[in-house]
Amino acid sequence: MDGLGGPNPPFRTPTFVLTHRPRPSVEMEGGTTFHFLDASPSDALSTARAAAGSLDVRIGGGATVVRDFLAAGLVDHMHLVQVPIVLGRGVRLWDGLEALEEAYDVEAVSSRSGVTHLTFTRRT
């Protein structure tokens, strides 16, 4: 198996992949081990937190994964980059997340190229 970056992925940490087809873990060069979980966002986050100890846990994925974690209230900080290019129909990130902005402070920074960086930080 080749991960992102070939046989030596850049993560260098346990990496948990949500899937509906679990399989045995795969150890890569450099300390990355991919673990495949068929789990809810809450259960996956608990597993990742246990593996991380006192370190941060980062969530990556497509719109469906991000939306599921946001809907479950499991995201404290999010950096989202919007690019002004439409590729096909895709999955709509914000569907079902009405009033999300009420739980977060939102900062938007646009660049001359049209790329917009959105930072969401949970209000305390």
TORPA-681751 format. One record per residue (C-alpha): residue in one letter; x, y, z. Coordinates in Angstrom, 2 decimals, always signed. Each point is the difference from the previous one (the first is absolute). Layout:
N
   code         x         y         z
      A         X         Y         Z
...
//
This chain:
124
   code         x         y         z
      M     +0.00     +0.00     +0.00
      D     +1.19     +3.48     -0.78
      G     -1.33     +2.82     +2.15
      L     +0.11     +3.69     -0.75
      G     +3.64     +0.57     -0.90
      G     +0.66     -3.60     -1.03
      P     +1.29     -2.59     +2.46
      N     +1.11     +2.72     +2.46
      P     -3.04     +2.26     +0.67
      P     +0.60     +3.33     +1.77
      F     -2.31     -0.62     +2.98
      R     +2.48     -1.87     +2.25
      T     -2.80     -0.85     +2.41
      P     -2.94     -2.39     +0.28
      T     -2.50     +0.95     -2.70
      F     -3.62     -1.13     +0.24
      V     -1.98     -0.45     -3.19
      L     -3.80     -0.18     +0.18
      T     -1.31     -2.70     -2.31
      H     -2.94     -2.35     -0.36
      R     +2.48     -2.77     -0.86
      P     +2.38     -0.41     +2.96
      R     +3.20     -1.90     -0.59
      P     +3.23     -0.68     +1.90
      S     +2.24     +2.95     +0.88
      V     +2.84     +0.82     -2.37
      E     +3.40     +1.15     +1.32
      M     +1.96     +2.30     -2.30
      E     +3.54     +1.31     +0.09
      G     +0.69     +2.98     +2.24
      G     -2.47     -0.83     +2.75
      T     -3.35     +0.35     -1.76
      T     -2.47     -2.78     +0.69
      F     -3.38     +0.07     -1.71
      H     -2.86     -1.43     +2.09
      F     -3.30     -0.60     -1.80
      L     -3.13     +0.59     +2.08
      D     -3.68     -0.50     -0.62
      A     -1.07     +2.38     +2.76
      S     -2.08     +3.05     +0.76
      P     +1.80     +3.35     +0.04
      S     -0.19     +0.02     +3.82
      D     +1.48     -3.50     +0.32
      A     +2.71     +0.74     -2.57
      L     +0.94     +3.19     +1.83
      S     +0.17     -1.85     +3.33
      T     +2.33     -2.57     -1.56
      A     +2.20     +2.71     -1.51
      R     +0.12     +1.95     +3.28
      A     +1.08     -3.12     +1.89
      A     +2.81     -0.54     -2.53
      A     +1.04     +3.68     +0.07
      G     +0.27     +0.32     +3.76
      S     +0.59     +3.69     +0.72
      L     +0.54     +0.92     -3.68
      D     -2.52     +1.58     -2.37
      V     -2.24     -2.12     -2.21
      R     -0.56     +1.19     -3.55
      I     -2.88     -1.00     -2.22
      G     +0.42     -0.10     -3.74
      G     -2.31     -1.14     -2.69
      G     -2.58     +0.98     -2.49
      A     -3.17     +1.98     +0.54
      T     -1.97     -2.97     +1.35
      V     +2.55     -0.78     +2.72
      V     +0.36     +3.66     +0.99
      R     -3.78     +0.50     +0.06
      D     -0.50     -3.10     +2.17
      F     +2.55     +1.19     +2.58
      L     -1.42     +3.55     +0.00
      A     -3.59     -1.25     +0.38
      A     +1.09     -2.11     +2.98
      G     +1.57     +3.08     +1.65
      L     +3.48     -1.54     -0.02
      V     +1.99     +2.79     -1.68
      D     +1.71     +2.66     +2.13
      H     +2.00     +1.70     -2.76
      M     -0.29     -0.25     -3.78
      H     +1.98     +1.53     -2.86
      L     -1.90     -0.24     -3.27
      V     +1.31     +1.20     -3.34
      Q     -2.54     +0.92     -2.67
      V     +1.21     +0.09     -3.58
      P     -2.21     +1.74     -2.60
      I     -0.09     -2.98     -2.35
      V     -2.96     -2.33     -0.35
      L     +0.96     -3.56     -0.84
      G     -3.11     -2.06     -0.69
      R     -2.81     -0.06     +2.51
      G     +1.84     -1.25     +3.07
      V     -1.37     -0.18     +3.53
      R     -1.34     +3.16     +1.60
      L     +1.90     +0.60     +3.24
      W     -2.54     +2.24     +1.70
      D     -3.17     -2.06     -0.60
      G     -1.63     -0.78     +3.34
      L     +2.30     +2.33     +1.94
      E     -2.30     +3.00     +0.25
      A     +1.02     +2.51     +2.71
      L     +3.47     -1.59     +0.33
      E     +1.49     +3.49     +0.14
      E     -1.78     +0.62     +3.32
      A     +2.36     -2.48     +1.73
      Y     +3.21     +1.32     -1.61
      D     +1.93     +3.19     -0.49
      V     +0.61     +0.19     -3.73
      E     +2.85     +1.82     -1.69
      A     +0.22     +0.31     -3.79
      V     +3.11     +1.10     -1.87
      S     -0.14     +0.31     -3.78
      S     +2.94     +0.10     -2.36
      R     +0.34     +1.73     -3.34
      S     -0.32     -3.36     -1.75
      G     -3.51     -0.41     +1.44
      V     +0.96     -2.71     +2.49
      T     -1.65     +0.60     +3.37
      H     +1.35     -1.39     +3.28
      L     -2.72     -0.51     +2.62
      T     +0.95     -0.65     +3.61
      F     -2.66     -1.28     +2.40
      T     +0.80     +0.04     +3.72
      R     -2.53     -1.38     +2.48
      R     -1.34     +2.66     +2.35
      T     +0.59     -0.76     +3.66
//
